[in-house]
């Protein structure tokens, strides 16, 4: 039982060492993450769409022959 108590004392000690960001920094970092996710979404949709058109083109050529 003492190991569990020591563990939670360590957690409490480490929790007090956390430096939380201020509101302005948090908003900036959140905006960067959302912007990065939006760019990735656009890239993934673009690659997916291009791949879909390429597969449809190839299967159309195969079906015609």
MOLIN-V574916 format. One record per residue. N is the residue number from 1. PHI is phi in degrees with one decimal (none if undefined). PSI is psi in degrees with one decimal (* if undefined). Layout:
n: (N:N)
phi: (PHI:PHI)
psi: (PSI:PSI)
This chain:
n: (1:2:3:4:5:6:7:8:9:10:11:12:13:14:15:16:17:18:19:20:21:22:23:24:25:26:27:28:29:30:31:32:33:34:35:36:37:38:39:40:41:42:43:44:45:46:47:48:49:50:51:52:53:54:55:56:57:58:59:60:61:62:63:64:65)
phi: (none:-69.7:-65.8:-65.5:-62.7:-63.8:-60.0:-69.8:-64.6:-64.8:-61.9:-63.4:-63.5:-67.9:-61.0:-72.3:-85.6:-67.6:-104.3:-82.7:-70.3:-79.4:-61.6:-63.2:-65.6:-61.0:-65.3:-62.3:-65.8:-64.8:-63.3:-63.9:-63.8:-64.3:-62.9:-62.8:-62.9:-63.5:-63.1:-62.8:-61.7:-61.7:-63.9:-66.0:-64.0:-63.2:-64.9:-62.9:-65.1:-61.9:-64.2:-62.4:-63.8:-64.5:-65.5:-63.6:-64.4:-65.6:-67.2:-66.9:-65.1:-68.4:-68.8:-75.6:-88.8)
psi: (-29.6:-29.3:-38.5:-43.6:-42.7:-38.9:-48.6:-29.5:-40.5:-40.2:-44.6:-41.1:-45.2:-34.9:-37.6:-16.7:-10.8:132.7:110.0:141.7:152.6:170.4:-41.3:-45.4:-41.3:-42.2:-43.4:-46.5:-37.6:-40.9:-39.5:-44.1:-44.2:-41.4:-43.5:-42.1:-39.7:-42.2:-43.9:-39.0:-45.4:-43.3:-44.0:-42.7:-40.0:-46.7:-41.3:-44.0:-44.6:-41.9:-40.3:-45.7:-39.9:-43.8:-42.9:-38.0:-46.7:-44.1:-30.6:-39.6:-39.6:-39.0:-30.6:-24.8:*)
